Every structure is written in structure tokens, then in C-alpha cells.
Amino acid sequence: MLILTTPSIEGKKITHYFGLVSGEAILGANIFKDLFAGIRDIVGGRSAAYEKELKQAKEIAIEEMKEQARTMNANAIIGVDLDYETIQVGQGGGMLMVSASGTAVTYEEA
């Protein structure tokens, strides 16, 4: 499955637009507590453990989006956008949501 942030596929003809597809992944509050408890993992202002969790959440969101496109018989997703949002839960608790969205299409393969 071809995944692009651009609104078209250079050199290819899009033959069918199926519509919006999306995927989401949410990191729970206890993940943040665990990550900050391991603060010694921070090197140069970056947390490898936190980055690993974000990467995994991004991959889950993209895979969900791809699964939706496959059920439509699409062979590409164009105009892909990734968003990261924080969700406040109660007092002091929070979650991070990673969402991926785009347009499922079929293009002619040469």
C-alpha cells in the first residue's frame, strides 16, 4: 500500500477516490508515569523510551488507516496527515492520542 502526504501520485493516474480513512492510537497516563520514572533514559533532552512509545503509536495509527483502505480495495492513501493531541483525564492525568488520516484511492499501476 502506497502512503503519501501529497494530494496526488506523481506520474500515476488516480482512477477512484474512496474517501477518508483514519486510524488512532492512545497512550495511557501510566505510560507517562513509567517514562518519567525512568528519567535517566534522557540524553541531550530526548527520551528514547518516550520516542519509542510515540513511534509505536504512530505505526498503530497508520496500520489502522491502511486496514480501512484495504477493505475498500484501495491501493494507496494520499494526503496523509499525522496529528498528536493530548487528552486531559481527571486532575493531573492525561493521555496522548496519535491519529493518521488520508484519502483512500486506487491508481493505475504501470
Secondary structure as UniProt FT lines:
FT   STRAND          2..3
FT   TURN            10..11
FT   STRAND          14..27
FT   HELIX           29..37
FT   HELIX           39..41
FT   STRAND          42..43
FT   TURN            44..45
FT   STRAND          46..47
FT   HELIX           48..71
FT   TURN            72..73
FT   STRAND          76..89
FT   TURN            90..92
FT   STRAND          93..107
//
